[in-house]
Amino acid sequence: MKLWNIENNLNKKIEKFTVGKDRIYDLHIAKFDVIASIAHAKMLNKIGILTNDESEKILNKLNEIYQDITLGNFNIEDEFEDVHSKIESILIKHLGLIGKKIHTGRSRNDQVLVATQLFLKNEIIKIKELSVKLFDTLLFLAKKNKNKLLPGYTHLQVAMPSSFGLWFSSYAENLIDDILYLNTSFQINNQNPLGSGAGFGSSFKIDRDFTTKELNFDDIKYNVVSAQMNRGKVEKSVIIAINSIAGTLARLSSDVCFYMSQELNFISFPEEVTTGSSIMPHKKNPDVFELIRAKCNSLQSLVNEFNILSINLTSGYHRDMQLYKGKTIEAIIEIKDCLEILDFTIKKIKIRDNILDDSKYDYVFSVENLNELVKKGYSFRDAYMQISENIKNNSFIPKRDFKHVLKGSIGNLCLDKIKAKMYKAIN
């Protein structure tokens, strides 16, 4: 069944090409199409298109469909183009002429868009929850390991003293910025497009305020052309947020792989979360973190793909926009998987003690020695030259007893402040 092809005479090759994997991806948005259809049916009853009896029958059947979807008893067979045609077909099969009224005042364009935005809002909430869970884990590890020092690096060269408390909490605070991207995406998706039709509205007295309230949107996407121009933009807003999270996870994973190397040996993980080699019996490989890094780096290309897809489109709907759906759903699945597995695995980290006691890290304290001379009255530049000379003539003796009170530094991690920032971001 196709909502637009009464005679069902579309060439099978054309159908296969144009439908693609829509039936598979539509299972992800099926329940949201039902939710939107319930709101639409109630609105049609309110404006007199459906009688009370007709509305009740449609709502009862839609609720049954919703239950089937929730229980996993809903499929989209090959005879249907998408989830929308399948649901309408069920209504017509069981309710006859009454079921045929559900599409009054609605186009598949705004039907798809409202279901997509409801789906995206729901997924944004899930991604936020997983991000906050990882945030809590990182903050816990930061507090637990705040006194365990390691060398900080710039240009992959030993730089200054750092700590695992500083390292863990740096990624925790980065996740707050990622949450802000998610918040913006949620706001973009929180505008009701239902009622915009194919992008030109309707002569029916559609009550958009009613459906906005029913569907828990904060506002209406008023201009009907603008609503349809948001196809691709609402998905891209989510992808931008996912990219931000992916960047954080990829960098953290890269650090883990670096710190696990035998040359550094700062951290290790139990065998249950590492892999071995088919030929080298000594290997404990950080495959989980390498795959997180690779998956997250792959996600970075999507924003560019989305930009290219829409780069020369005129206003109004184009079938090009169909490609956003699958890419967005796959990206959402990927980032949720990465957040979950990273949170699970990082909890099992083992940190080596007394890393900076190794003499090869003596120069990590050079700035502390320099600062000590400044405190004694040297100018900064003279102190710099003095320490540089000490290093060159091998007379440098590291000053290991130092204290940082700067907000956000080794000795003052401000974990409570960071936690408060996250609380503000998620609320």
One Martini backbone bead per residue (centre of mass of N, CA, C, O) as a GRO file, in nm:
protein
  427
    1MET     BB    1   0.095   0.037   0.023
    2LYS     BB    2   0.013   0.366  -0.104
    3LEU     BB    3  -0.087   0.688  -0.045
    4TRP     BB    4  -0.036   0.776  -0.376
    5ASN     BB    5  -0.106   0.465  -0.505
    6ILE     BB    6  -0.389   0.319  -0.605
    7GLU     BB    7  -0.283   0.102  -0.839
    8ASN     BB    8  -0.005  -0.026  -0.780
    9ASN     BB    9   0.222   0.044  -1.049
   10LEU     BB   10   0.502   0.023  -0.945
   11ASN     BB   11   0.806  -0.041  -1.006
   12LYS     BB   12   1.007  -0.257  -0.832
   13LYS     BB   13   1.278  -0.115  -0.871
   14ILE     BB   14   1.185   0.162  -0.782
   15GLU     BB   15   1.085   0.081  -0.505
   16LYS     BB   16   1.351  -0.032  -0.391
   17PHE     BB   17   1.512   0.233  -0.425
   18THR     BB   18   1.318   0.443  -0.273
   19VAL     BB   19   1.284   0.288   0.000
   20GLY     BB   20   1.492   0.094   0.095
   21LYS     BB   21   1.533   0.108   0.462
   22ASP     BB   22   1.269   0.230   0.583
   23ARG     BB   23   1.131  -0.008   0.732
   24ILE     BB   24   1.353  -0.035   0.944
   25TYR     BB   25   1.369   0.263   1.052
   26ASP     BB   26   1.057   0.298   1.119
   27LEU     BB   27   1.057   0.133   1.386
   28HIS     BB   28   1.176   0.374   1.556
   29ILE     BB   29   0.908   0.576   1.482
   30ALA     BB   30   0.630   0.439   1.522
   31LYS     BB   31   0.525   0.540   1.805
   32PHE     BB   32   0.535   0.845   1.715
   33ASP     BB   33   0.321   0.824   1.498
   34VAL     BB   34   0.097   0.746   1.692
   35ILE     BB   35   0.106   0.987   1.881
   36ALA     BB   36   0.047   1.196   1.656
   37SER     BB   37  -0.223   1.065   1.562
   38ILE     BB   38  -0.374   1.107   1.824
   39ALA     BB   39  -0.358   1.416   1.823
   40HIS     BB   40  -0.493   1.452   1.546
   41ALA     BB   41  -0.763   1.313   1.614
   42LYS     BB   42  -0.845   1.501   1.843
   43MET     BB   43  -0.845   1.754   1.666
   44LEU     BB   44  -1.062   1.658   1.460
   45ASN     BB   45  -1.279   1.645   1.679
   46LYS     BB   46  -1.266   1.944   1.773
   47ILE     BB   47  -1.336   2.053   1.459
   48GLY     BB   48  -1.553   1.820   1.332
   49ILE     BB   49  -1.444   1.577   1.153
   50LEU     BB   50  -1.487   1.407   1.407
   51THR     BB   51  -1.656   1.216   1.590
   52ASN     BB   52  -1.671   1.078   1.891
   53ASP     BB   53  -1.694   0.787   1.787
   54GLU     BB   54  -1.465   0.797   1.579
   55SER     BB   55  -1.241   0.883   1.770
   56GLU     BB   56  -1.255   0.643   1.965
   57LYS     BB   57  -1.187   0.422   1.757
   58ILE     BB   58  -0.915   0.533   1.668
   59LEU     BB   59  -0.778   0.547   1.947
   60ASN     BB   60  -0.802   0.249   2.018
   61LYS     BB   61  -0.637   0.143   1.776
   62LEU     BB   62  -0.379   0.308   1.828
   63ASN     BB   63  -0.325   0.183   2.109
   64GLU     BB   64  -0.288  -0.103   2.002
   65ILE     BB   65  -0.048  -0.042   1.821
   66TYR     BB   66   0.135   0.062   2.045
   67GLN     BB   67   0.149  -0.206   2.198
   68ASP     BB   68   0.273  -0.372   1.969
   69ILE     BB   69   0.530  -0.208   1.951
   70THR     BB   70   0.625  -0.242   2.248
   71LEU     BB   71   0.615  -0.577   2.216
   72GLY     BB   72   0.719  -0.649   1.911
   73ASN     BB   73   0.436  -0.686   1.706
   74PHE     BB   74   0.566  -0.500   1.474
   75ASN     BB   75   0.537  -0.475   1.115
   76ILE     BB   76   0.684  -0.407   0.780
   77GLU     BB   77   0.583  -0.490   0.499
   78ASP     BB   78   0.649  -0.489   0.156
   79GLU     BB   79   0.362  -0.361   0.079
   80PHE     BB   80   0.489  -0.130   0.239
   81GLU     BB   81   0.652   0.173   0.238
   82ASP     BB   82   0.569   0.245   0.545
   83VAL     BB   83   0.452   0.323   0.855
   84HIS     BB   84   0.216   0.504   0.763
   85SER     BB   85   0.074   0.300   0.573
   86LYS     BB   86   0.038   0.076   0.783
   87ILE     BB   87  -0.139   0.226   0.990
   88GLU     BB   88  -0.365   0.310   0.796
   89SER     BB   89  -0.438   0.021   0.710
   90ILE     BB   90  -0.536  -0.075   0.986
   91LEU     BB   91  -0.765   0.129   1.017
   92ILE     BB   92  -0.920   0.045   0.759
   93LYS     BB   93  -0.957  -0.258   0.817
   94HIS     BB   94  -1.119  -0.202   1.105
   95LEU     BB   95  -1.291   0.092   1.018
   96GLY     BB   96  -1.284   0.191   0.739
   97LEU     BB   97  -1.399   0.497   0.674
   98ILE     BB   98  -1.284   0.609   0.936
   99GLY     BB   99  -0.978   0.550   0.873
  100LYS     BB  100  -0.976   0.751   0.617
  101LYS     BB  101  -0.975   1.027   0.807
  102ILE     BB  102  -0.684   1.066   0.942
  103HIS     BB  103  -0.553   1.246   0.687
  104THR     BB  104  -0.687   1.496   0.753
  105GLY     BB  105  -0.488   1.777   0.729
  106ARG     BB  106  -0.252   1.580   0.617
  107SER     BB  107   0.079   1.508   0.555
  108ARG     BB  108   0.355   1.319   0.520
  109ASN     BB  109   0.547   1.543   0.588
  110ASP     BB  110   0.438   1.621   0.880
  111GLN     BB  111   0.428   1.331   0.981
  112VAL     BB  112   0.730   1.271   0.969
  113LEU     BB  113   0.840   1.518   1.126
  114VAL     BB  114   0.695   1.476   1.398
  115ALA     BB  115   0.805   1.191   1.452
  116THR     BB  116   1.102   1.265   1.438
  117GLN     BB  117   1.104   1.479   1.669
  118LEU     BB  118   1.004   1.290   1.890
  119PHE     BB  119   1.236   1.092   1.864
  120LEU     BB  120   1.472   1.292   1.911
  121LYS     BB  121   1.391   1.387   2.190
  122ASN     BB  122   1.412   1.107   2.320
  123GLU     BB  123   1.714   1.056   2.244
  124ILE     BB  124   1.839   1.296   2.384
  125ILE     BB  125   1.767   1.205   2.668
  126LYS     BB  126   1.931   0.940   2.658
  127ILE     BB  127   2.207   1.067   2.599
  128LYS     BB  128   2.215   1.239   2.852
  129GLU     BB  129   2.203   1.009   3.057
  130LEU     BB  130   2.469   0.872   2.963
  131SER     BB  131   2.650   1.120   3.004
  132VAL     BB  132   2.596   1.152   3.310
  133LYS     BB  133   2.698   0.877   3.392
  134LEU     BB  134   2.987   0.925   3.298
  135PHE     BB  135   3.035   1.176   3.463
  136ASP     BB  136   3.008   1.040   3.742
  137THR     BB  137   3.241   0.845   3.703
  138LEU     BB  138   3.467   1.056   3.655
  139LEU     BB  139   3.428   1.205   3.925
  140PHE     BB  140   3.487   0.965   4.106
  141LEU     BB  141   3.775   0.909   3.994
  142ALA     BB  142   3.889   1.186   4.062
  143LYS     BB  143   3.857   1.168   4.370
  144LYS     BB  144   4.008   0.895   4.413
  145ASN     BB  145   4.276   1.015   4.217
  146LYS     BB  146   4.388   1.310   4.304
  147ASN     BB  147   4.695   1.207   4.415
  148LYS     BB  148   4.765   1.095   4.131
  149LEU     BB  149   5.038   1.121   3.940
  150LEU     BB  150   5.127   1.273   3.619
  151PRO     BB  151   5.229   1.348   3.318
  152GLY     BB  152   5.213   1.611   3.122
  153TYR     BB  153   5.122   1.695   2.776
  154THR     BB  154   5.302   1.840   2.495
  155HIS     BB  155   5.363   1.723   2.190
  156LEU     BB  156   5.435   1.449   2.342
  157GLN     BB  157   5.569   1.606   2.578
  158VAL     BB  158   5.695   1.663   2.861
  159ALA     BB  159   5.576   1.904   3.099
  160MET     BB  160   5.365   1.876   3.358
  161PRO     BB  161   5.203   1.827   3.630
  162SER     BB  162   4.962   1.583   3.698
  163SER     BB  163   4.638   1.418   3.733
  164PHE     BB  164   4.379   1.199   3.756
  165GLY     BB  165   4.184   1.407   3.858
  166LEU     BB  166   4.228   1.605   3.621
  167TRP     BB  167   4.169   1.410   3.389
  168PHE     BB  168   3.884   1.312   3.454
  169SER     BB  169   3.754   1.604   3.497
  170SER     BB  170   3.799   1.710   3.211
  171TYR     BB  171   3.590   1.517   3.076
  172ALA     BB  172   3.353   1.591   3.247
  173GLU     BB  173   3.341   1.894   3.161
  174ASN     BB  174   3.312   1.841   2.858
  175LEU     BB  175   3.025   1.711   2.879
  176ILE     BB  176   2.877   1.973   2.935
  177ASP     BB  177   2.909   2.093   2.652
  178ASP     BB  178   2.761   1.859   2.514
  179ILE     BB  179   2.489   1.914   2.653
  180LEU     BB  180   2.444   2.192   2.521
  181TYR     BB  181   2.405   2.078   2.241
  182LEU     BB  182   2.158   1.906   2.315
  183ASN     BB  183   1.981   2.141   2.405
  184THR     BB  184   1.968   2.279   2.131
  185SER     BB  185   1.845   2.043   1.978
  186PHE     BB  186   1.589   2.024   2.147
  187GLN     BB  187   1.487   2.309   2.078
  188ILE     BB  188   1.460   2.264   1.772
  189ASN     BB  189   1.262   2.001   1.818
  190ASN     BB  190   1.043   2.188   2.004
  191GLN     BB  191   0.871   2.226   1.724
  192ASN     BB  192   0.566   2.227   1.575
  193PRO     BB  193   0.482   2.090   1.241
  194LEU     BB  194   0.198   2.033   1.269
  195GLY     BB  195   0.003   2.160   0.983
  196SER     BB  196   0.200   2.213   0.730
  197GLY     BB  197   0.209   1.974   0.561
  198ALA     BB  198   0.370   2.019   0.250
  199GLY     BB  199   0.427   2.352   0.311
  200PHE     BB  200   0.106   2.501   0.281
  201GLY     BB  201  -0.099   2.386   0.450
  202SER     BB  202  -0.460   2.454   0.525
  203SER     BB  203  -0.818   2.495   0.498
  204PHE     BB  204  -0.834   2.382   0.751
  205LYS     BB  205  -0.903   2.421   1.107
  206ILE     BB  206  -0.626   2.384   1.235
  207ASP     BB  207  -0.508   2.302   1.569
  208ARG     BB  208  -0.191   2.374   1.674
  209ASP     BB  209  -0.213   2.425   1.976
  210PHE     BB  210  -0.326   2.151   2.055
  211THR     BB  211  -0.092   1.964   1.948
  212THR     BB  212   0.131   2.100   2.107
  213LYS     BB  213   0.022   2.016   2.385
  214GLU     BB  214  -0.014   1.707   2.338
  215LEU     BB  215   0.315   1.681   2.244
  216ASN     BB  216   0.508   1.867   2.416
  217PHE     BB  217   0.554   2.137   2.292
  218ASP     BB  218   0.678   2.464   2.323
  219ASP     BB  219   0.622   2.515   2.010
  220ILE     BB  220   0.574   2.661   1.698
  221LYS     BB  221   0.615   2.611   1.355
  222TYR     BB  222   0.473   2.844   1.182
  223ASN     BB  223   0.603   2.832   0.917
  224VAL     BB  224   0.531   2.603   0.673
  225VAL     BB  225   0.794   2.617   0.513
  226SER     BB  226   0.995   2.609   0.747
  227ALA     BB  227   0.917   2.335   0.855
  228GLN     BB  228   1.018   2.179   0.593
  229MET     BB  229   1.311   2.304   0.601
  230ASN     BB  230   1.383   2.127   0.865
  231ARG     BB  231   1.460   1.915   0.698
  232GLY     BB  232   1.772   1.807   0.834
  233LYS     BB  233   1.811   2.013   1.065
  234VAL     BB  234   1.714   1.841   1.304
  235GLU     BB  235   1.921   1.617   1.255
  236LYS     BB  236   2.181   1.790   1.254
  237SER     BB  237   2.165   1.886   1.547
  238VAL     BB  238   2.222   1.603   1.659
  239ILE     BB  239   2.491   1.548   1.514
  240ILE     BB  240   2.648   1.778   1.642
  241ALA     BB  241   2.622   1.669   1.930
  242ILE     BB  242   2.747   1.393   1.874
  243ASN     BB  243   3.022   1.501   1.781
  244SER     BB  244   3.101   1.621   2.051
  245ILE     BB  245   3.100   1.359   2.208
  246ALA     BB  246   3.288   1.200   2.022
  247GLY     BB  247   3.537   1.377   2.074
  248THR     BB  248   3.562   1.309   2.373
  249LEU     BB  249   3.580   0.995   2.351
  250ALA     BB  250   3.822   0.977   2.157
  251ARG     BB  251   4.030   1.123   2.339
  252LEU     BB  252   4.010   0.942   2.582
  253SER     BB  253   4.086   0.681   2.431
  254SER     BB  254   4.365   0.777   2.339
  255ASP     BB  255   4.483   0.812   2.619
  256VAL     BB  256   4.453   0.521   2.709
  257CYS     BB  257   4.637   0.396   2.492
  258PHE     BB  258   4.886   0.558   2.576
  259TYR     BB  259   4.895   0.478   2.888
  260MET     BB  260   4.915   0.154   2.818
  261SER     BB  261   5.178   0.155   2.728
  262GLN     BB  262   5.482   0.019   2.806
  263GLU     BB  263   5.640   0.290   2.820
  264LEU     BB  264   5.438   0.390   3.049
  265ASN     BB  265   5.233   0.231   3.241
  266PHE     BB  266   4.993   0.384   3.402
  267ILE     BB  267   4.782   0.173   3.296
  268SER     BB  268   4.517  -0.079   3.348
  269PHE     BB  269   4.347  -0.389   3.258
  270PRO     BB  270   4.163  -0.641   3.266
  271GLU     BB  271   4.113  -0.922   3.073
  272GLU     BB  272   3.795  -0.884   3.037
  273VAL     BB  273   3.865  -0.591   2.858
  274THR     BB  274   4.074  -0.742   2.686
  275THR     BB  275   4.295  -0.841   2.429
  276GLY     BB  276   4.458  -1.063   2.221
  277SER     BB  277   4.693  -1.272   2.058
  278SER     BB  278   4.765  -1.524   1.818
  279ILE     BB  279   5.106  -1.489   1.870
  280MET     BB  280   5.117  -1.290   2.134
  281PRO     BB  281   5.104  -1.373   2.474
  282HIS     BB  282   5.148  -1.068   2.608
  283LYS     BB  283   4.890  -0.942   2.513
  284LYS     BB  284   4.697  -0.622   2.593
  285ASN     BB  285   4.432  -0.491   2.433
  286PRO     BB  286   4.250  -0.173   2.358
  287ASP     BB  287   3.994  -0.228   2.170
  288VAL     BB  288   3.763  -0.064   2.285
  289PHE     BB  289   3.907   0.217   2.252
  290GLU     BB  290   3.968   0.196   1.951
  291LEU     BB  291   3.667   0.168   1.862
  292ILE     BB  292   3.564   0.424   1.981
  293ARG     BB  293   3.748   0.608   1.820
  294ALA     BB  294   3.658   0.514   1.537
  295LYS     BB  295   3.355   0.564   1.562
  296CYS     BB  296   3.375   0.865   1.644
  297ASN     BB  297   3.534   0.957   1.394
  298SER     BB  298   3.319   0.873   1.186
  299LEU     BB  299   3.095   1.075   1.287
  300GLN     BB  300   3.235   1.346   1.186
  301SER     BB  301   3.124   1.327   0.877
  302LEU     BB  302   2.811   1.390   0.889
  303VAL     BB  303   2.787   1.695   0.869
  304ASN     BB  304   2.901   1.708   0.585
  305GLU     BB  305   2.690   1.527   0.453
  306PHE     BB  306   2.444   1.705   0.524
  307ASN     BB  307   2.539   1.957   0.376
  308ILE     BB  308   2.557   1.827   0.092
  309LEU     BB  309   2.259   1.729   0.063
  310SER     BB  310   2.156   2.060   0.096
  311ILE     BB  311   2.324   2.275  -0.078
  312ASN     BB  312   2.097   2.285  -0.356
  313LEU     BB  313   1.824   2.328  -0.225
  314THR     BB  314   1.517   2.406  -0.239
  315SER     BB  315   1.236   2.479  -0.137
  316GLY     BB  316   1.102   2.224   0.003
  317TYR     BB  317   1.051   1.906  -0.081
  318HIS     BB  318   1.291   1.628  -0.094
  319ARG     BB  319   1.409   1.303  -0.131
  320ASP     BB  320   1.691   1.344  -0.018
  321MET     BB  321   1.590   1.355   0.291
  322GLN     BB  322   1.575   1.047   0.347
  323LEU     BB  323   1.887   1.004   0.425
  324TYR     BB  324   1.883   1.110   0.718
  325LYS     BB  325   1.752   0.887   0.885
  326GLY     BB  326   1.960   0.651   0.889
  327LYS     BB  327   2.208   0.816   0.981
  328THR     BB  328   2.084   0.910   1.250
  329ILE     BB  329   2.015   0.639   1.380
  330GLU     BB  330   2.301   0.517   1.368
  331ALA     BB  331   2.436   0.740   1.539
  332ILE     BB  332   2.271   0.698   1.795
  333ILE     BB  333   2.350   0.407   1.845
  334GLU     BB  334   2.658   0.451   1.856
  335ILE     BB  335   2.679   0.660   2.092
  336LYS     BB  336   2.540   0.484   2.305
  337ASP     BB  337   2.738   0.251   2.297
  338CYS     BB  338   2.993   0.416   2.371
  339LEU     BB  339   2.896   0.523   2.644
  340GLU     BB  340   2.844   0.249   2.779
  341ILE     BB  341   3.128   0.109   2.739
  342LEU     BB  342   3.298   0.327   2.873
  343ASP     BB  343   3.168   0.321   3.150
  344PHE     BB  344   3.222   0.019   3.203
  345THR     BB  345   3.542   0.018   3.159
  346ILE     BB  346   3.666   0.261   3.329
  347LYS     BB  347   3.601   0.133   3.613
  348LYS     BB  348   3.857  -0.087   3.566
  349ILE     BB  349   4.083   0.084   3.635
  350LYS     BB  350   4.447   0.087   3.671
  351ILE     BB  351   4.678   0.262   3.883
  352ARG     BB  352   4.987   0.370   3.905
  353ASP     BB  353   5.220   0.432   4.132
  354ASN     BB  354   5.465   0.668   4.141
  355ILE     BB  355   5.540   0.785   3.854
  356LEU     BB  356   5.726   1.053   3.927
  357ASP     BB  357   5.979   0.894   4.052
  358ASP     BB  358   6.088   0.884   3.789
  359SER     BB  359   6.367   1.034   3.646
  360LYS     BB  360   6.245   1.090   3.354
  361TYR     BB  361   6.041   1.315   3.515
  362ASP     BB  362   6.200   1.560   3.632
  363TYR     BB  363   6.126   1.798   3.419
  364VAL     BB  364   5.826   1.840   3.514
  365PHE     BB  365   5.950   2.049   3.754
  366SER     BB  366   6.072   2.312   3.626
  367VAL     BB  367   5.849   2.524   3.692
  368GLU     BB  368   5.871   2.499   3.999
  369ASN     BB  369   6.161   2.596   4.017
  370LEU     BB  370   6.109   2.867   3.884
  371ASN     BB  371   5.895   2.973   4.089
  372GLU     BB  372   6.085   2.970   4.332
  373LEU     BB  373   6.273   3.195   4.230
  374VAL     BB  374   6.058   3.417   4.208
  375LYS     BB  375   5.993   3.413   4.517
  376LYS     BB  376   6.307   3.512   4.570
  377GLY     BB  377   6.327   3.763   4.321
  378TYR     BB  378   6.321   3.679   4.054
  379SER     BB  379   6.285   3.700   3.744
  380PHE     BB  380   6.140   3.517   3.516
  381ARG     BB  381   6.367   3.520   3.297
  382ASP     BB  382   6.603   3.449   3.486
  383ALA     BB  383   6.485   3.186   3.590
  384TYR     BB  384   6.467   3.047   3.319
  385MET     BB  385   6.773   3.055   3.255
  386GLN     BB  386   6.866   2.898   3.503
  387ILE     BB  387   6.713   2.631   3.455
  388SER     BB  388   6.821   2.581   3.172
  389GLU     BB  389   7.116   2.554   3.264
  390ASN     BB  390   7.077   2.317   3.462
  391ILE     BB  391   6.985   2.117   3.245
  392LYS     BB  392   7.238   2.130   3.060
  393ASN     BB  393   7.448   2.061   3.326
  394ASN     BB  394   7.303   1.847   3.524
  395SER     BB  395   7.188   2.031   3.800
  396PHE     BB  396   6.905   1.935   3.823
  397ILE     BB  397   6.660   1.965   4.097
  398PRO     BB  398   6.369   1.858   4.183
  399LYS     BB  399   6.058   2.004   4.291
  400ARG     BB  400   5.816   1.800   4.453
  401ASP     BB  401   5.711   2.019   4.665
  402PHE     BB  402   5.392   2.116   4.580
  403LYS     BB  403   5.131   2.382   4.546
  404HIS     BB  404   4.793   2.398   4.433
  405VAL     BB  405   4.520   2.665   4.427
  406LEU     BB  406   4.411   2.679   4.168
  407LYS     BB  407   4.140   2.680   3.996
  408GLY     BB  408   4.147   2.360   3.842
  409SER     BB  409   4.378   2.220   3.976
  410ILE     BB  410   4.539   1.980   4.138
  411GLY     BB  411   4.469   2.119   4.439
  412ASN     BB  412   4.181   2.238   4.284
  413LEU     BB  413   3.927   2.080   4.120
  414CYS     BB  414   3.622   2.160   4.161
  415LEU     BB  415   3.398   1.930   4.168
  416ASP     BB  416   3.146   2.077   4.274
  417LYS     BB  417   3.134   2.287   4.046
  418ILE     BB  418   3.107   2.085   3.815
  419LYS     BB  419   2.848   1.953   3.917
  420ALA     BB  420   2.678   2.215   3.910
  421LYS     BB  421   2.702   2.260   3.605
  422MET     BB  422   2.555   2.004   3.522
  423TYR     BB  423   2.290   2.057   3.667
  424LYS     BB  424   2.230   2.311   3.503
  425ALA     BB  425   2.235   2.178   3.217
  426ILE     BB  426   1.999   1.954   3.281
  427ASN     BB  427   1.790   2.205   3.393
   0.00000   0.00000   0.00000
